[in-house]
């Protein structure tokens, strides 16, 4: 008798587990599907012919039997707008900012952790404190400074303020600080100069964190909105986000065009995300772990 | 330790080569820091200082910004009597009140779910995080279509279960919640991956020990998961408060603050004051008030969530 109750409750708990596991899967994949619906909708509508606009039914790819699909929106955008130029601009700005950030942030992090000089603690304190300065608080005076430097409508006007961000310094500081001193000592005994220690010891050891930081900064600066909006007032200098919004608020007014713009605007970064997903996620997780 | 002492002793020897009485390592240290410090000073520290100066002045000549007029605290006084400012504050607080809790709680639930015994963790993570890599311009474009009252995706399907589904961006009561909901879709992945990493770093033996004491489910969550994840919760809450408080692009692109100013926000108003109406002093003052509010929020946050479990 006791034996059978035990096996029955064991069986019940097994089916209970199975049910719970199934529910969990349904919930998680259901949520994933819901989150993906805007993607599917965007892709579908970007191929929707204009003559179907009056149809209130949502248009999904693959289309219902007999419904046509069209590439006219993409052709229109590539022929009549500067979307290609904007993509190039965005690559230059995001790429330039990323290279600059990785270079100068790793240099100062190296100096603050691996060299010993008076005042470095105070400098790190000031950099940390600058986290409290919200980005948007500075836009009015920053705009004047950038304008006085003659950087309005120039790539540098977007890149330089982006490179002032303390985030990279902070992340690299944490990482460099924890590199065991033995590596460096051995190198110094072999007659390595400071520059050689930096390029041959520290940078190779920091490669994973440097690439994660670089990818995160690339994504971040690719997507930046308010600052490029202020600095780049010339249509040929726009980045993609600014160009897209300008088209959206300007004279393109069919949903198909809106959606094709959205696709063209996010495609380059989405490809990068699919390839380097792990590193981008790691860069975010590092922020959480050090915060 | 002995070796490292001897080596650093040896280094001090080479460091005796001095320029103007400075050790070689000090000079090197400064040189390696200068590139970042120069950018940091010109584009972050200097604007913060200049902003204070600007907030105490007006710029009577819109074409010659070297012409300034000292007005003391007048910009700040005007700001606190400005009904548009209070309306924008209300909109911002409403947006924060809807978006931040949703972002934090949903991110946490997603992380705890994926952390369980689930097949396809990588796929789920890839999908959950993916909207985060979109630019806000694309998010606005896409959701503009989803929310559209007449031909939008959402209202087409809602039409099956209710009559006259609302205009998500055209109703003053709904517009902020709609923008917040869209923002949750866009950014929840950031919180999700941070929470997931934090949850995965909790040692499993803590749960095993708790199970022996009969603590599972809600008890284990309250006594182990939450306290162990406290740092990341504090971090995420802070980051989201600061970020969502500065909401700008969503109303700027999708609603221009409307309908009837119901989706105006502080940063959007700051943008209009300084860059449409050319009131630079006023805009700079608003920037400073924003910082004061954010610091206040940060202190309250630390007091409330930082200490409650300590």
Boltz contact constraints between the chains, C-beta under 6 A:
constraints:
  - contact:
      token1: [A, 28]
      token2: [B, 113]
      max_distance: 6.0
  - contact:
      token1: [A, 28]
      token2: [B, 124]
      max_distance: 6.0
  - contact:
      token1: [A, 32]
      token2: [B, 124]
      max_distance: 6.0
  - contact:
      token1: [A, 32]
      token2: [B, 127]
      max_distance: 6.0
  - contact:
      token1: [A, 35]
      token2: [B, 127]
      max_distance: 6.0
  - contact:
      token1: [A, 36]
      token2: [B, 127]
      max_distance: 6.0
  - contact:
      token1: [A, 38]
      token2: [B, 142]
      max_distance: 6.0
  - contact:
      token1: [A, 41]
      token2: [B, 153]
      max_distance: 6.0
  - contact:
      token1: [A, 42]
      token2: [B, 142]
      max_distance: 6.0
  - contact:
      token1: [A, 58]
      token2: [B, 153]
      max_distance: 6.0
  - contact:
      token1: [A, 58]
      token2: [B, 156]
      max_distance: 6.0
  - contact:
      token1: [A, 104]
      token2: [B, 35]
      max_distance: 6.0
  - contact:
      token1: [A, 104]
      token2: [B, 36]
      max_distance: 6.0
  - contact:
      token1: [A, 107]
      token2: [B, 32]
      max_distance: 6.0
  - contact:
      token1: [A, 107]
      token2: [B, 35]
      max_distance: 6.0
  - contact:
      token1: [A, 108]
      token2: [B, 33]
      max_distance: 6.0
  - contact:
      token1: [A, 108]
      token2: [B, 36]
      max_distance: 6.0
  - contact:
      token1: [A, 111]
      token2: [B, 29]
      max_distance: 6.0
  - contact:
      token1: [A, 111]
      token2: [B, 32]
      max_distance: 6.0
  - contact:
      token1: [A, 111]
      token2: [B, 33]
      max_distance: 6.0
  - contact:
      token1: [A, 115]
      token2: [B, 25]
      max_distance: 6.0
  - contact:
      token1: [A, 115]
      token2: [B, 28]
      max_distance: 6.0
  - contact:
      token1: [A, 115]
      token2: [B, 29]
      max_distance: 6.0
  - contact:
      token1: [A, 116]
      token2: [B, 25]
      max_distance: 6.0
  - contact:
      token1: [A, 117]
      token2: [B, 25]
      max_distance: 6.0
  - contact:
      token1: [A, 117]
      token2: [B, 26]
      max_distance: 6.0
  - contact:
      token1: [A, 117]
      token2: [B, 29]
      max_distance: 6.0
  - contact:
      token1: [A, 130]
      token2: [B, 44]
      max_distance: 6.0
  - contact:
      token1: [A, 133]
      token2: [B, 48]
      max_distance: 6.0
  - contact:
      token1: [A, 134]
      token2: [B, 294]
      max_distance: 6.0
  - contact:
      token1: [A, 136]
      token2: [B, 246]
      max_distance: 6.0
  - contact:
      token1: [A, 136]
      token2: [B, 267]
      max_distance: 6.0
  - contact:
      token1: [A, 137]
      token2: [B, 287]
      max_distance: 6.0
  - contact:
      token1: [A, 137]
      token2: [B, 290]
      max_distance: 6.0
  - contact:
      token1: [A, 137]
      token2: [B, 291]
      max_distance: 6.0
  - contact:
      token1: [A, 138]
      token2: [B, 47]
      max_distance: 6.0
  - contact:
      token1: [A, 140]
      token2: [B, 274]
      max_distance: 6.0
  - contact:
      token1: [A, 140]
      token2: [B, 280]
      max_distance: 6.0
  - contact:
      token1: [A, 140]
      token2: [B, 283]
      max_distance: 6.0
  - contact:
      token1: [A, 140]
      token2: [B, 284]
      max_distance: 6.0
  - contact:
      token1: [A, 140]
      token2: [B, 287]
      max_distance: 6.0
  - contact:
      token1: [A, 141]
      token2: [B, 47]
      max_distance: 6.0
  - contact:
      token1: [A, 141]
      token2: [B, 50]
      max_distance: 6.0
  - contact:
      token1: [A, 141]
      token2: [B, 51]
      max_distance: 6.0
  - contact:
      token1: [A, 141]
      token2: [B, 54]
      max_distance: 6.0
  - contact:
      token1: [A, 142]
      token2: [B, 47]
      max_distance: 6.0
  - contact:
      token1: [A, 145]
      token2: [B, 47]
      max_distance: 6.0
  - contact:
      token1: [A, 160]
      token2: [B, 43]
      max_distance: 6.0
  - contact:
      token1: [A, 161]
      token2: [B, 43]
      max_distance: 6.0
  - contact:
      token1: [A, 163]
      token2: [B, 39]
      max_distance: 6.0
  - contact:
      token1: [A, 164]
      token2: [B, 39]
      max_distance: 6.0
  - contact:
      token1: [A, 164]
      token2: [B, 40]
      max_distance: 6.0
  - contact:
      token1: [A, 164]
      token2: [B, 43]
      max_distance: 6.0
  - contact:
      token1: [A, 164]
      token2: [B, 44]
      max_distance: 6.0
  - contact:
      token1: [A, 185]
      token2: [B, 7]
      max_distance: 6.0
  - contact:
      token1: [A, 194]
      token2: [B, 28]
      max_distance: 6.0
  - contact:
      token1: [A, 219]
      token2: [B, 133]
      max_distance: 6.0
  - contact:
      token1: [A, 223]
      token2: [B, 135]
      max_distance: 6.0
  - contact:
      token1: [A, 225]
      token2: [B, 136]
      max_distance: 6.0
  - contact:
      token1: [A, 225]
      token2: [B, 249]
      max_distance: 6.0
  - contact:
      token1: [A, 226]
      token2: [B, 248]
      max_distance: 6.0
  - contact:
      token1: [A, 241]
      token2: [B, 135]
      max_distance: 6.0
  - contact:
      token1: [A, 241]
      token2: [B, 137]
      max_distance: 6.0
  - contact:
      token1: [A, 244]
      token2: [B, 137]
      max_distance: 6.0
  - contact:
      token1: [A, 245]
      token2: [B, 137]
      max_distance: 6.0
  - contact:
      token1: [A, 245]
      token2: [B, 253]
      max_distance: 6.0
  - contact:
      token1: [A, 248]
      token2: [B, 141]
      max_distance: 6.0
  - contact:
      token1: [A, 255]
      token2: [B, 145]
      max_distance: 6.0
  - contact:
      token1: [A, 258]
      token2: [B, 141]
      max_distance: 6.0
  - contact:
      token1: [A, 262]
      token2: [B, 138]
      max_distance: 6.0
  - contact:
      token1: [A, 262]
      token2: [B, 141]
      max_distance: 6.0
  - contact:
      token1: [A, 262]
      token2: [B, 142]
      max_distance: 6.0
  - contact:
      token1: [A, 265]
      token2: [B, 138]
      max_distance: 6.0
  - contact:
      token1: [A, 266]
      token2: [B, 134]
      max_distance: 6.0
  - contact:
      token1: [A, 266]
      token2: [B, 138]
      max_distance: 6.0
  - contact:
      token1: [A, 269]
      token2: [B, 133]
      max_distance: 6.0
  - contact:
      token1: [A, 273]
      token2: [B, 133]
      max_distance: 6.0
  - contact:
      token1: [A, 277]
      token2: [B, 126]
      max_distance: 6.0
  - contact:
      token1: [A, 281]
      token2: [B, 193]
      max_distance: 6.0
  - contact:
      token1: [A, 284]
      token2: [B, 190]
      max_distance: 6.0
  - contact:
      token1: [A, 284]
      token2: [B, 193]
      max_distance: 6.0
  - contact:
      token1: [A, 285]
      token2: [B, 193]
      max_distance: 6.0
  - contact:
      token1: [A, 285]
      token2: [B, 194]
      max_distance: 6.0
  - contact:
      token1: [A, 285]
      token2: [B, 197]
      max_distance: 6.0
  - contact:
      token1: [A, 288]
      token2: [B, 194]
      max_distance: 6.0
  - contact:
      token1: [A, 288]
      token2: [B, 232]
      max_distance: 6.0
  - contact:
      token1: [A, 288]
      token2: [B, 235]
      max_distance: 6.0
  - contact:
      token1: [A, 291]
      token2: [B, 235]
      max_distance: 6.0
